[in-house]
């Protein structure tokens, strides 16, 4: 959302080699998501509440929610 929110994500890095390191968690009965990948995230918001997060924890997950939680 140009002018309001910018963000990016990339795989976490192996602490020894610096190479990309893919890490996922599966929660077969999770209420937020069933599977997510842990990543390094950056986000900057410039609206009424400015935020600036650099190389922080984030995770990417498919969200398919309904009134009773995760649908699939």
Predicted model as a PDB file, atoms N, CA, C, CB and O in Angstrom, pLDDT in the B-factor column:
MODEL        1                                                                  
ATOM      1  N   UNK A   1       0.843  -1.152   0.000  1.00 72.00           N  
ATOM      2  CA  UNK A   1       0.000   0.000   0.000  1.00 72.00           C  
ATOM      3  C   UNK A   1       0.902   1.232   0.000  1.00 72.00           C  
ATOM      4  CB  UNK A   1      -0.966  -0.012   1.211  1.00 72.00           C  
ATOM      5  O   UNK A   1       1.238   1.770   1.055  1.00 72.00           O  
ATOM      6  N   UNK A   2       1.278   1.661  -1.171  1.00 77.00           N  
ATOM      7  CA  UNK A   2       2.212   2.790  -1.290  1.00 77.00           C  
ATOM      8  C   UNK A   2       1.749   4.015  -0.498  1.00 77.00           C  
ATOM      9  CB  UNK A   2       2.387   3.168  -2.757  1.00 77.00           C  
ATOM     10  O   UNK A   2       0.580   4.398  -0.535  1.00 77.00           O  
ATOM     11  N   UNK A   3       2.692   4.607   0.210  1.00 79.00           N  
ATOM     12  CA  UNK A   3       2.407   5.801   0.986  1.00 79.00           C  
ATOM     13  C   UNK A   3       1.823   5.532   2.361  1.00 79.00           C  
ATOM     14  CB  UNK A   3       1.482   6.660   0.232  1.00 79.00           C  
ATOM     15  O   UNK A   3       1.674   6.462   3.153  1.00 79.00           O  
ATOM     16  N   UNK A   4       1.485   4.277   2.668  1.00 87.00           N  
ATOM     17  CA  UNK A   4       0.909   3.959   3.962  1.00 87.00           C  
ATOM     18  C   UNK A   4       1.629   2.792   4.635  1.00 87.00           C  
ATOM     19  CB  UNK A   4      -0.562   3.641   3.808  1.00 87.00           C  
ATOM     20  O   UNK A   4       1.973   2.872   5.814  1.00 87.00           O  
ATOM     21  N   UNK A   5       1.856   1.712   3.895  1.00 90.00           N  
ATOM     22  CA  UNK A   5       2.459   0.515   4.462  1.00 90.00           C  
ATOM     23  C   UNK A   5       3.353  -0.160   3.437  1.00 90.00           C  
ATOM     24  CB  UNK A   5       1.380  -0.456   4.951  1.00 90.00           C  
ATOM     25  O   UNK A   5       2.961  -0.358   2.287  1.00 90.00           O  
ATOM     26  N   UNK A   6       4.556  -0.509   3.866  1.00 92.00           N  
ATOM     27  CA  UNK A   6       5.486  -1.265   3.030  1.00 92.00           C  
ATOM     28  C   UNK A   6       6.001  -2.432   3.846  1.00 92.00           C  
ATOM     29  CB  UNK A   6       6.664  -0.371   2.519  1.00 92.00           C  
ATOM     30  O   UNK A   6       6.206  -2.297   5.053  1.00 92.00           O  
ATOM     31  N   UNK A   7       6.213  -3.575   3.213  1.00 93.00           N  
ATOM     32  CA  UNK A   7       6.726  -4.718   3.941  1.00 93.00           C  
ATOM     33  C   UNK A   7       7.405  -5.705   3.025  1.00 93.00           C  
ATOM     34  CB  UNK A   7       5.621  -5.395   4.694  1.00 93.00           C  
ATOM     35  O   UNK A   7       7.182  -5.710   1.815  1.00 93.00           O  
ATOM     36  N   UNK A   8       8.237  -6.541   3.616  1.00 95.00           N  
ATOM     37  CA  UNK A   8       8.903  -7.593   2.860  1.00 95.00           C  
ATOM     38  C   UNK A   8       9.222  -8.742   3.805  1.00 95.00           C  
ATOM     39  CB  UNK A   8      10.195  -7.063   2.169  1.00 95.00           C  
ATOM     40  O   UNK A   8       9.230  -8.579   5.025  1.00 95.00           O  
ATOM     41  N   UNK A   9       9.484  -9.905   3.219  1.00 96.00           N  
ATOM     42  CA  UNK A   9       9.839 -11.084   4.004  1.00 96.00           C  
ATOM     43  C   UNK A   9      10.839 -11.901   3.206  1.00 96.00           C  
ATOM     44  CB  UNK A   9       8.578 -11.935   4.363  1.00 96.00           C  
ATOM     45  O   UNK A   9      10.807 -11.920   1.976  1.00 96.00           O  
ATOM     46  N   UNK A  10      11.733 -12.580   3.928  1.00 96.00           N  
ATOM     47  CA  UNK A  10      12.706 -13.463   3.287  1.00 96.00           C  
ATOM     48  C   UNK A  10      13.015 -14.606   4.241  1.00 96.00           C  
ATOM     49  CB  UNK A  10      14.010 -12.689   2.896  1.00 96.00           C  
ATOM     50  O   UNK A  10      12.810 -14.471   5.447  1.00 96.00           O  
ATOM     51  N   UNK A  11      13.507 -15.736   3.721  1.00 96.00           N  
ATOM     52  CA  UNK A  11      13.822 -16.853   4.616  1.00 96.00           C  
ATOM     53  C   UNK A  11      14.815 -16.432   5.694  1.00 96.00           C  
ATOM     54  CB  UNK A  11      14.386 -18.035   3.819  1.00 96.00           C  
ATOM     55  O   UNK A  11      15.675 -15.582   5.465  1.00 96.00           O  
ATOM     56  N   UNK A  12      14.682 -17.045   6.883  1.00 95.00           N  
ATOM     57  CA  UNK A  12      15.682 -16.788   7.910  1.00 95.00           C  
ATOM     58  C   UNK A  12      17.020 -17.321   7.418  1.00 95.00           C  
ATOM     59  CB  UNK A  12      15.281 -17.443   9.271  1.00 95.00           C  
ATOM     60  O   UNK A  12      17.061 -18.140   6.500  1.00 95.00           O  
ATOM     61  N   UNK A  13      18.106 -16.867   8.014  1.00 94.00           N  
ATOM     62  CA  UNK A  13      19.436 -17.278   7.584  1.00 94.00           C  
ATOM     63  C   UNK A  13      20.051 -18.271   8.567  1.00 94.00           C  
ATOM     64  CB  UNK A  13      20.345 -16.059   7.430  1.00 94.00           C  
ATOM     65  O   UNK A  13      19.884 -18.149   9.780  1.00 94.00           O  
ATOM     66  N   UNK A  14      20.752 -19.237   8.029  1.00 93.00           N  
ATOM     67  CA  UNK A  14      21.500 -20.178   8.851  1.00 93.00           C  
ATOM     68  C   UNK A  14      22.535 -19.374   9.626  1.00 93.00           C  
ATOM     69  CB  UNK A  14      22.174 -21.304   7.980  1.00 93.00           C  
ATOM     70  O   UNK A  14      23.306 -18.637   9.011  1.00 93.00           O  
ATOM     71  N   UNK A  15      22.584 -19.488  10.957  1.00 90.00           N  
ATOM     72  CA  UNK A  15      23.507 -18.663  11.737  1.00 90.00           C  
ATOM     73  C   UNK A  15      24.984 -19.002  11.510  1.00 90.00           C  
ATOM     74  CB  UNK A  15      23.187 -18.806  13.195  1.00 90.00           C  
ATOM     75  O   UNK A  15      25.854 -18.188  11.822  1.00 90.00           O  
ATOM     76  N   UNK A  16      25.272 -20.167  10.983  1.00 95.00           N  
ATOM     77  CA  UNK A  16      26.668 -20.565  10.745  1.00 95.00           C  
ATOM     78  C   UNK A  16      27.129 -20.172   9.350  1.00 95.00           C  
ATOM     79  CB  UNK A  16      26.835 -22.074  10.939  1.00 95.00           C  
ATOM     80  O   UNK A  16      28.195 -19.581   9.181  1.00 95.00           O  
ATOM     81  N   UNK A  17      26.307 -20.508   8.338  1.00 96.00           N  
ATOM     82  CA  UNK A  17      26.732 -20.286   6.951  1.00 96.00           C  
ATOM     83  C   UNK A  17      26.171 -19.020   6.329  1.00 96.00           C  
ATOM     84  CB  UNK A  17      26.334 -21.451   6.113  1.00 96.00           C  
ATOM     85  O   UNK A  17      26.717 -18.517   5.348  1.00 96.00           O  
ATOM     86  N   UNK A  18      25.082 -18.497   6.892  1.00 94.00           N  
ATOM     87  CA  UNK A  18      24.427 -17.330   6.296  1.00 94.00           C  
ATOM     88  C   UNK A  18      23.507 -17.685   5.145  1.00 94.00           C  
ATOM     89  CB  UNK A  18      25.458 -16.355   5.819  1.00 94.00           C  
ATOM     90  O   UNK A  18      22.854 -16.805   4.585  1.00 94.00           O  
ATOM     91  N   UNK A  19      23.441 -18.965   4.780  1.00 97.00           N  
ATOM     92  CA  UNK A  19      22.580 -19.408   3.681  1.00 97.00           C  
ATOM     93  C   UNK A  19      21.113 -19.370   4.112  1.00 97.00           C  
ATOM     94  CB  UNK A  19      22.970 -20.836   3.222  1.00 97.00           C  
ATOM     95  O   UNK A  19      20.813 -19.488   5.300  1.00 97.00           O  
ATOM     96  N   UNK A  20      20.194 -19.206   3.146  1.00 96.00           N  
ATOM     97  CA  UNK A  20      18.774 -19.256   3.495  1.00 96.00           C  
ATOM     98  C   UNK A  20      18.435 -20.576   4.181  1.00 96.00           C  
ATOM     99  CB  UNK A  20      17.903 -19.070   2.240  1.00 96.00           C  
ATOM    100  O   UNK A  20      18.919 -21.634   3.778  1.00 96.00           O  
ATOM    101  N   UNK A  21      17.610 -20.512   5.208  1.00 93.00           N  
ATOM    102  CA  UNK A  21      17.245 -21.683   6.006  1.00 93.00           C  
ATOM    103  C   UNK A  21      15.730 -21.700   6.130  1.00 93.00           C  
ATOM    104  CB  UNK A  21      17.933 -21.661   7.423  1.00 93.00           C  
ATOM    105  O   UNK A  21      15.150 -20.838   6.789  1.00 93.00           O  
ATOM    106  N   UNK A  22      15.090 -22.672   5.503  1.00 93.00           N  
ATOM    107  CA  UNK A  22      13.630 -22.741   5.495  1.00 93.00           C  
ATOM    108  C   UNK A  22      13.141 -23.473   6.744  1.00 93.00           C  
ATOM    109  CB  UNK A  22      13.120 -23.450   4.212  1.00 93.00           C  
ATOM    110  O   UNK A  22      13.575 -24.594   7.008  1.00 93.00           O  
ATOM    111  N   UNK A  23      12.254 -22.863   7.506  1.00 93.00           N  
ATOM    112  CA  UNK A  23      11.718 -23.465   8.723  1.00 93.00           C  
ATOM    113  C   UNK A  23      10.196 -23.321   8.712  1.00 93.00           C  
ATOM    114  CB  UNK A  23      12.335 -22.802   9.999  1.00 93.00           C  
ATOM    115  O   UNK A  23       9.666 -22.221   8.558  1.00 93.00           O  
ATOM    116  N   UNK A  24       9.506 -24.449   8.877  1.00 95.00           N  
ATOM    117  CA  UNK A  24       8.043 -24.451   8.884  1.00 95.00           C  
ATOM    118  C   UNK A  24       7.523 -25.132  10.133  1.00 95.00           C  
ATOM    119  CB  UNK A  24       7.491 -25.147   7.632  1.00 95.00           C  
ATOM    120  O   UNK A  24       8.195 -25.976  10.725  1.00 95.00           O  
ATOM    121  N   UNK A  25       6.321 -24.756  10.524  1.00 95.00           N  
ATOM    122  CA  UNK A  25       5.645 -25.419  11.624  1.00 95.00           C  
ATOM    123  C   UNK A  25       4.270 -25.853  11.117  1.00 95.00           C  
ATOM    124  CB  UNK A  25       5.531 -24.480  12.883  1.00 95.00           C  
ATOM    125  O   UNK A  25       3.594 -25.112  10.404  1.00 95.00           O  
ATOM    126  N   UNK A  26       3.874 -27.061  11.496  1.00 95.00           N  
ATOM    127  CA  UNK A  26       2.545 -27.566  11.154  1.00 95.00           C  
ATOM    128  C   UNK A  26       1.748 -27.748  12.438  1.00 95.00           C  
ATOM    129  CB  UNK A  26       2.635 -28.907  10.360  1.00 95.00           C  
ATOM    130  O   UNK A  26       2.225 -28.339  13.406  1.00 95.00           O  
ATOM    131  N   UNK A  27       0.539 -27.233  12.425  1.00 91.00           N  
ATOM    132  CA  UNK A  27      -0.377 -27.356  13.553  1.00 91.00           C  
ATOM    133  C   UNK A  27      -1.675 -27.965  13.021  1.00 91.00           C  
ATOM    134  CB  UNK A  27      -0.635 -25.958  14.250  1.00 91.00           C  
ATOM    135  O   UNK A  27      -2.592 -27.228  12.659  1.00 91.00           O  
ATOM    136  N   UNK A  28      -1.770 -29.295  12.965  1.00 90.00           N  
ATOM    137  CA  UNK A  28      -2.931 -29.948  12.347  1.00 90.00           C  
ATOM    138  C   UNK A  28      -4.284 -29.486  12.904  1.00 90.00           C  
ATOM    139  CB  UNK A  28      -2.814 -31.434  12.522  1.00 90.00           C  
ATOM    140  O   UNK A  28      -5.281 -29.487  12.181  1.00 90.00           O  
ATOM    141  N   UNK A  29      -4.326 -29.095  14.171  1.00 86.00           N  
ATOM    142  CA  UNK A  29      -5.581 -28.600  14.739  1.00 86.00           C  
ATOM    143  C   UNK A  29      -5.442 -27.147  15.195  1.00 86.00           C  
ATOM    144  CB  UNK A  29      -6.019 -29.484  15.918  1.00 86.00           C  
ATOM    145  O   UNK A  29      -6.161 -26.699  16.088  1.00 86.00           O  
ATOM    146  N   UNK A  30      -4.507 -26.410  14.570  1.00 82.00           N  
ATOM    147  CA  UNK A  30      -4.288 -25.011  14.943  1.00 82.00           C  
ATOM    148  C   UNK A  30      -5.517 -24.148  14.716  1.00 82.00           C  
ATOM    149  CB  UNK A  30      -3.129 -24.445  14.166  1.00 82.00           C  
ATOM    150  O   UNK A  30      -6.278 -24.385  13.779  1.00 82.00           O  
ATOM    151  N   UNK A  31      -5.717 -23.148  15.566  1.00 78.00           N  
ATOM    152  CA  UNK A  31      -6.877 -22.267  15.422  1.00 78.00           C  
ATOM    153  C   UNK A  31      -6.562 -21.002  14.626  1.00 78.00           C  
ATOM    154  CB  UNK A  31      -7.403 -21.886  16.788  1.00 78.00           C  
ATOM    155  O   UNK A  31      -7.478 -20.295  14.206  1.00 78.00           O  
ATOM    156  N   UNK A  32      -5.257 -20.704  14.409  1.00 81.00           N  
ATOM    157  CA  UNK A  32      -4.889 -19.543  13.591  1.00 81.00           C  
ATOM    158  C   UNK A  32      -4.508 -19.967  12.174  1.00 81.00           C  
ATOM    159  CB  UNK A  32      -3.725 -18.777  14.240  1.00 81.00           C  
ATOM    160  O   UNK A  32      -4.870 -19.305  11.202  1.00 81.00           O  
ATOM    161  N   UNK A  33      -3.782 -21.065  12.065  1.00 85.00           N  
ATOM    162  CA  UNK A  33      -3.352 -21.590  10.772  1.00 85.00           C  
ATOM    163  C   UNK A  33      -2.984 -23.047  10.947  1.00 85.00           C  
ATOM    164  CB  UNK A  33      -2.156 -20.779  10.195  1.00 85.00           C  
ATOM    165  O   UNK A  33      -2.824 -23.530  12.068  1.00 85.00           O  
ATOM    166  N   UNK A  34      -2.848 -23.752   9.816  1.00 88.00           N  
ATOM    167  CA  UNK A  34      -2.446 -25.164   9.843  1.00 88.00           C  
ATOM    168  C   UNK A  34      -0.948 -25.321   9.576  1.00 88.00           C  
ATOM    169  CB  UNK A  34      -3.249 -25.968   8.805  1.00 88.00           C  
ATOM    170  O   UNK A  34      -0.309 -26.229  10.106  1.00 88.00           O  
ATOM    171  N   UNK A  35      -0.391 -24.422   8.746  1.00 93.00           N  
ATOM    172  CA  UNK A  35       1.049 -24.479   8.444  1.00 93.00           C  
ATOM    173  C   UNK A  35       1.550 -23.061   8.205  1.00 93.00           C  
ATOM    174  CB  UNK A  35       1.337 -25.390   7.195  1.00 93.00           C  
ATOM    175  O   UNK A  35       0.870 -22.251   7.573  1.00 93.00           O  
ATOM    176  N   UNK A  36       2.739 -22.766   8.711  1.00 95.00           N  
ATOM    177  CA  UNK A  36       3.344 -21.449   8.511  1.00 95.00           C  
ATOM    178  C   UNK A  36       4.843 -21.611   8.313  1.00 95.00           C  
ATOM    179  CB  UNK A  36       3.049 -20.509   9.712  1.00 95.00           C  
ATOM    180  O   UNK A  36       5.449 -22.553   8.825  1.00 95.00           O  
ATOM    181  N   UNK A  37       5.432 -20.692   7.572  1.00 96.00           N  
ATOM    182  CA  UNK A  37       6.880 -20.652   7.412  1.00 96.00           C  
ATOM    183  C   UNK A  37       7.408 -19.456   8.183  1.00 96.00           C  
ATOM    184  CB  UNK A  37       7.289 -20.577   5.907  1.00 96.00           C  
ATOM    185  O   UNK A  37       6.895 -18.345   8.053  1.00 96.00           O  
ATOM    186  N   UNK A  38       8.434 -19.691   8.983  1.00 95.00           N  
ATOM    187  CA  UNK A  38       9.069 -18.613   9.732  1.00 95.00           C  
ATOM    188  C   UNK A  38      10.019 -17.865   8.816  1.00 95.00           C  
ATOM    189  CB  UNK A  38       9.818 -19.159  10.970  1.00 95.00           C  
ATOM    190  O   UNK A  38      10.789 -18.477   8.076  1.00 95.00           O  
ATOM    191  N   UNK A  39       9.966 -16.546   8.865  1.00 97.00           N  
ATOM    192  CA  UNK A  39      10.768 -15.700   7.984  1.00 97.00           C  
ATOM    193  C   UNK A  39      11.287 -14.495   8.768  1.00 97.00           C  
ATOM    194  CB  UNK A  39       9.939 -15.238   6.752  1.00 97.00           C  
ATOM    195  O   UNK A  39      10.891 -14.254   9.908  1.00 97.00           O  
ATOM    196  N   UNK A  40      12.168 -13.758   8.134  1.00 96.00           N  
ATOM    197  CA  UNK A  40      12.610 -12.457   8.633  1.00 96.00           C  
ATOM    198  C   UNK A  40      11.770 -11.407   7.933  1.00 96.00           C  
ATOM    199  CB  UNK A  40      14.152 -12.222   8.387  1.00 96.00           C  
ATOM    200  O   UNK A  40      11.699 -11.382   6.704  1.00 96.00           O  
ATOM    201  N   UNK A  41      11.139 -10.551   8.699  1.00 96.00           N  
ATOM    202  CA  UNK A  41      10.249  -9.566   8.108  1.00 96.00           C  
ATOM    203  C   UNK A  41      10.681  -8.147   8.389  1.00 96.00           C  
ATOM    204  CB  UNK A  41       8.860  -9.770   8.604  1.00 96.00           C  
ATOM    205  O   UNK A  41      11.348  -7.860   9.383  1.00 96.00           O  
ATOM    206  N   UNK A  42      10.285  -7.264   7.487  1.00 96.00           N  
ATOM    207  CA  UNK A  42      10.497  -5.830   7.616  1.00 96.00           C  
ATOM    208  C   UNK A  42       9.177  -5.155   7.282  1.00 96.00           C  
ATOM    209  CB  UNK A  42      11.662  -5.322   6.683  1.00 96.00           C  
ATOM    210  O   UNK A  42       8.549  -5.488   6.277  1.00 96.00           O  
ATOM    211  N   UNK A  43       8.752  -4.218   8.103  1.00 94.00           N  
ATOM    212  CA  UNK A  43       7.497  -3.503   7.848  1.00 94.00           C  
ATOM    213  C   UNK A  43       7.624  -2.066   8.318  1.00 94.00           C  
ATOM    214  CB  UNK A  43       6.306  -4.199   8.551  1.00 94.00           C  
ATOM    215  O   UNK A  43       8.223  -1.777   9.354  1.00 94.00           O  
ATOM    216  N   UNK A  44       7.043  -1.177   7.529  1.00 94.00           N  
ATOM    217  CA  UNK A  44       7.054   0.245   7.882  1.00 94.00           C  
ATOM    218  C   UNK A  44       5.683   0.828   7.551  1.00 94.00           C  
ATOM    219  CB  UNK A  44       8.195   1.016   7.121  1.00 94.00           C  
ATOM    220  O   UNK A  44       5.208   0.742   6.419  1.00 94.00           O  
ATOM    221  N   UNK A  45       5.064   1.419   8.561  1.00 94.00           N  
ATOM    222  CA  UNK A  45       3.776   2.082   8.387  1.00 94.00           C  
ATOM    223  C   UNK A  45       3.965   3.566   8.663  1.00 94.00           C  
ATOM    224  CB  UNK A  45       2.684   1.467   9.326  1.00 94.00           C  
ATOM    225  O   UNK A  45       4.641   3.945   9.620  1.00 94.00           O  
ATOM    226  N   UNK A  46       3.370   4.396   7.829  1.00 91.00           N  
ATOM    227  CA  UNK A  46       3.541   5.842   7.976  1.00 91.00           C  
ATOM    228  C   UNK A  46       2.217   6.560   8.198  1.00 91.00           C  
ATOM    229  CB  UNK A  46       4.227   6.410   6.752  1.00 91.00           C  
ATOM    230  O   UNK A  46       2.109   7.759   7.939  1.00 91.00           O  
ATOM    231  N   UNK A  47       1.208   5.836   8.677  1.00 85.00           N  
ATOM    232  CA  UNK A  47      -0.096   6.443   8.938  1.00 85.00           C  
ATOM    233  C   UNK A  47      -0.119   7.148  10.280  1.00 85.00           C  
ATOM    234  CB  UNK A  47      -1.191   5.391   8.888  1.00 85.00           C  
ATOM    235  O   UNK A  47       0.901   7.652  10.752  1.00 85.00           O  
ATOM    236  N   UNK A  48      -1.302   7.177  10.892  1.00 88.00           N  
ATOM    237  CA  UNK A  48      -1.476   7.857  12.183  1.00 88.00           C  
ATOM    238  C   UNK A  48      -0.639   7.217  13.286  1.00 88.00           C  
ATOM    239  CB  UNK A  48      -2.945   7.848  12.587  1.00 88.00           C  
ATOM    240  O   UNK A  48      -0.236   7.888  14.236  1.00 88.00           O  
ATOM    241  N   UNK A  49      -0.378   5.916  13.155  1.00 89.00           N  
ATOM    242  CA  UNK A  49       0.473   5.213  14.121  1.00 89.00           C  
ATOM    243  C   UNK A  49       1.689   4.704  13.362  1.00 89.00           C  
ATOM    244  CB  UNK A  49      -0.298   4.028  14.835  1.00 89.00           C  
ATOM    245  O   UNK A  49       1.637   3.615  12.789  1.00 89.00           O  
ATOM    246  N   UNK A  50       2.781   5.459  13.340  1.00 92.00           N  
ATOM    247  CA  UNK A  50       3.952   5.045  12.579  1.00 92.00           C  
ATOM    248  C   UNK A  50       4.656   3.852  13.240  1.00 92.00           C  
ATOM    249  CB  UNK A  50       4.925   6.219  12.434  1.00 92.00           C  
ATOM    250  O   UNK A  50       4.824   3.814  14.459  1.00 92.00           O  
ATOM    251  N   UNK A  51       5.057   2.898  12.427  1.00 94.00           N  
ATOM    252  CA  UNK A  51       5.792   1.722  12.888  1.00 94.00           C  
ATOM    253  C   UNK A  51       6.981   1.493  11.976  1.00 94.00           C  
ATOM    254  CB  UNK A  51       4.879   0.468  12.926  1.00 94.00           C  
ATOM    255  O   UNK A  51       6.931   1.817  10.789  1.00 94.00           O  
ATOM    256  N   UNK A  52       8.047   0.939  12.523  1.00 96.00           N  
ATOM    257  CA  UNK A  52       9.224   0.631  11.715  1.00 96.00           C  
ATOM    258  C   UNK A  52       9.913  -0.607  12.291  1.00 96.00           C  
ATOM    259  CB  UNK A  52      10.207   1.845  11.670  1.00 96.00           C  
ATOM    260  O   UNK A  52      10.679  -0.510  13.249  1.00 96.00           O  
ATOM    261  N   UNK A  53       9.638  -1.753  11.707  1.00 95.00           N  
ATOM    262  CA  UNK A  53      10.216  -3.026  12.147  1.00 95.00           C  
ATOM    263  C   UNK A  53      11.246  -3.472  11.120  1.00 95.00           C  
ATOM    264  CB  UNK A  53       9.111  -4.119  12.338  1.00 95.00           C  
ATOM    265  O   UNK A  53      10.931  -3.608   9.938  1.00 95.00           O  
ATOM    266  N   UNK A  54      12.467  -3.696  11.566  1.00 95.00           N  
ATOM    267  CA  UNK A  54      13.555  -4.114  10.675  1.00 95.00           C  
ATOM    268  C   UNK A  54      14.055  -5.493  11.084  1.00 95.00           C  
ATOM    269  CB  UNK A  54      14.719  -3.087  10.701  1.00 95.00           C  
ATOM    270  O   UNK A  54      14.361  -5.728  12.253  1.00 95.00           O  
ATOM    271  N   UNK A  55      14.135  -6.391  10.131  1.00 92.00           N  
ATOM    272  CA  UNK A  55      14.648  -7.759  10.327  1.00 92.00           C  
ATOM    273  C   UNK A  55      14.154  -8.378  11.635  1.00 92.00           C  
ATOM    274  CB  UNK A  55      16.178  -7.753  10.310  1.00 92.00           C  
ATOM    275  O   UNK A  55      14.947  -8.712  12.516  1.00 92.00           O  
ATOM    276  N   UNK A  56      12.860  -8.521  11.745  1.00 94.00           N  
ATOM    277  CA  UNK A  56      12.231  -9.082  12.928  1.00 94.00           C  
ATOM    278  C   UNK A  56      11.520 -10.385  12.581  1.00 94.00           C  
ATOM    279  CB  UNK A  56      11.245  -8.079  13.542  1.00 94.00           C  
ATOM    280  O   UNK A  56      11.391 -10.729  11.405  1.00 94.00           O  
ATOM    281  N   UNK A  57      11.063 -11.105  13.585  1.00 94.00           N  
ATOM    282  CA  UNK A  57      10.338 -12.350  13.344  1.00 94.00           C  
ATOM    283  C   UNK A  57       9.024 -12.081  12.627  1.00 94.00           C  
ATOM    284  CB  UNK A  57      10.080 -13.084  14.662  1.00 94.00           C  
ATOM    285  O   UNK A  57       8.311 -11.121  12.922  1.00 94.00           O  
ATOM    286  N   UNK A  58       8.732 -12.946  11.690  1.00 94.00           N  
ATOM    287  CA  UNK A  58       7.435 -12.931  11.014  1.00 94.00           C  
ATOM    288  C   UNK A  58       7.147 -14.359  10.576  1.00 94.00           C  
ATOM    289  CB  UNK A  58       7.421 -11.934   9.786  1.00 94.00           C  
ATOM    290  O   UNK A  58       8.040 -15.206  10.561  1.00 94.00           O  
ATOM    291  N   UNK A  59       5.933 -14.611  10.232  1.00 93.00           N  
ATOM    292  CA  UNK A  59       5.632 -15.892   9.622  1.00 93.00           C  
ATOM    293  C   UNK A  59       4.568 -15.681   8.556  1.00 93.00           C  
ATOM    294  CB  UNK A  59       5.166 -16.925  10.683  1.00 93.00           C  
ATOM    295  O   UNK A  59       3.738 -14.776   8.634  1.00 93.00           O  
ATOM    296  N   UNK A  60       4.628 -16.558   7.557  1.00 94.00           N  
ATOM    297  CA  UNK A  60       3.709 -16.487   6.431  1.00 94.00           C  
ATOM    298  C   UNK A  60       2.823 -17.727   6.495  1.00 94.00           C  
ATOM    299  CB  UNK A  60       4.476 -16.392   5.056  1.00 94.00           C  
ATOM    300  O   UNK A  60       3.315 -18.850   6.598  1.00 94.00           O  
ATOM    301  N   UNK A  61       1.525 -17.512   6.433  1.00 92.00           N  
ATOM    302  CA  UNK A  61       0.587 -18.624   6.497  1.00 92.00           C  
ATOM    303  C   UNK A  61      -0.610 -18.339   5.598  1.00 92.00           C  
ATOM    304  CB  UNK A  61       0.131 -18.874   7.950  1.00 92.00           C  
ATOM    305  O   UNK A  61      -0.988 -17.186   5.391  1.00 92.00           O  
ATOM    306  N   UNK A  62      -1.192 -19.392   5.077  1.00 86.00           N  
ATOM    307  CA  UNK A  62      -2.436 -19.262   4.327  1.00 86.00           C  
ATOM    308  C   UNK A  62      -3.551 -19.085   5.347  1.00 86.00           C  
ATOM    309  CB  UNK A  62      -2.694 -20.510   3.393  1.00 86.00           C  
ATOM    310  O   UNK A  62      -3.705 -19.905   6.252  1.00 86.00           O  
ATOM    311  N   UNK A  63      -4.315 -18.035   5.204  1.00 80.00           N  
ATOM    312  CA  UNK A  63      -5.421 -17.775   6.123  1.00 80.00           C  
ATOM    313  C   UNK A  63      -6.734 -18.090   5.412  1.00 80.00           C  
ATOM    314  CB  UNK A  63      -5.400 -16.296   6.626  1.00 80.00           C  
ATOM    315  O   UNK A  63      -7.071 -17.444   4.419  1.00 80.00           O  
ATOM    316  N   UNK A  64      -7.471 -19.066   5.906  1.00 78.00           N  
ATOM    317  CA  UNK A  64      -8.775 -19.444   5.372  1.00 78.00           C  
ATOM    318  C   UNK A  64      -9.701 -19.549   6.582  1.00 78.00           C  
ATOM    319  CB  UNK A  64      -8.716 -20.810   4.539  1.00 78.00           C  
ATOM    320  O   UNK A  64     -10.002 -20.647   7.049  1.00 78.00           O  
ATOM    321  N   UNK A  65     -10.146 -18.406   7.082  1.00 78.00           N  
ATOM    322  CA  UNK A  65     -10.889 -18.342   8.335  1.00 78.00           C  
ATOM    323  C   UNK A  65     -12.378 -18.200   8.113  1.00 78.00           C  
ATOM    324  CB  UNK A  65     -10.394 -17.198   9.173  1.00 78.00           C  
ATOM    325  O   UNK A  65     -12.833 -17.687   7.090  1.00 78.00           O  
ATOM    326  N   UNK A  66     -13.111 -18.661   9.080  1.00 80.00           N  
ATOM    327  CA  UNK A  66     -14.555 -18.483   9.124  1.00 80.00           C  
ATOM    328  C   UNK A  66     -14.937 -18.057  10.532  1.00 80.00           C  
ATOM    329  CB  UNK A  66     -15.303 -19.788   8.706  1.00 80.00           C  
ATOM    330  O   UNK A  66     -14.068 -17.714  11.334  1.00 80.00           O  
ATOM    331  N   UNK A  67     -16.208 -18.075  10.836  1.00 81.00           N  
ATOM    332  CA  UNK A  67     -16.673 -17.643  12.149  1.00 81.00           C  
ATOM    333  C   UNK A  67     -16.263 -18.608  13.261  1.00 81.00           C  
ATOM    334  CB  UNK A  67     -18.177 -17.491  12.136  1.00 81.00           C  
ATOM    335  O   UNK A  67     -16.351 -18.261  14.439  1.00 81.00           O  
ATOM    336  N   UNK A  68     -15.817 -19.809  12.905  1.00 75.00           N  
ATOM    337  CA  UNK A  68     -15.391 -20.795  13.908  1.00 75.00           C  
ATOM    338  C   UNK A  68     -13.900 -21.141  13.788  1.00 75.00           C  
ATOM    339  CB  UNK A  68     -16.226 -22.067  13.771  1.00 75.00           C  
ATOM    340  O   UNK A  68     -13.471 -22.194  14.262  1.00 75.00           O  
ATOM    341  N   UNK A  69     -13.120 -20.269  13.165  1.00 71.00           N  
ATOM    342  CA  UNK A  69     -11.679 -20.501  13.060  1.00 71.00           C  
ATOM    343  C   UNK A  69     -11.266 -20.932  11.661  1.00 71.00           C  
ATOM    344  CB  UNK A  69     -11.248 -21.550  14.063  1.00 71.00           C  
ATOM    345  O   UNK A  69     -11.904 -20.577  10.670  1.00 71.00           O  
ATOM    346  N   UNK A  70     -10.178 -21.709  11.598  1.00 69.00           N  
ATOM    347  CA  UNK A  70      -9.595 -22.148  10.324  1.00 69.00           C  
ATOM    348  C   UNK A  70     -10.572 -23.087   9.616  1.00 69.00           C  
ATOM    349  CB  UNK A  70      -8.219 -22.857  10.552  1.00 69.00           C  
ATOM    350  O   UNK A  70     -11.125 -23.999  10.231  1.00 69.00           O  
ATOM    351  N   UNK A  71     -10.780 -22.853   8.305  1.00 71.00           N  
ATOM    352  CA  UNK A  71     -11.727 -23.656   7.535  1.00 71.00           C  
ATOM    353  C   UNK A  71     -11.093 -24.885   6.889  1.00 71.00           C  
ATOM    354  CB  UNK A  71     -12.359 -22.806   6.473  1.00 71.00           C  
ATOM    355  O   UNK A  71     -11.758 -25.909   6.730  1.00 71.00           O  
ATOM    356  N   UNK A  72      -9.823 -24.798   6.517  1.00 64.00           N  
ATOM    357  CA  UNK A  72      -9.228 -25.956   5.828  1.00 64.00           C  
ATOM    358  C   UNK A  72      -7.945 -26.374   6.484  1.00 64.00           C  
ATOM    359  CB  UNK A  72      -8.974 -25.646   4.360  1.00 64.00           C  
ATOM    360  O   UNK A  72      -7.307 -27.329   6.041  1.00 64.00           O  
TER     361      UNK A  72                                                      
ENDMDL                                                                          
END                                                                             
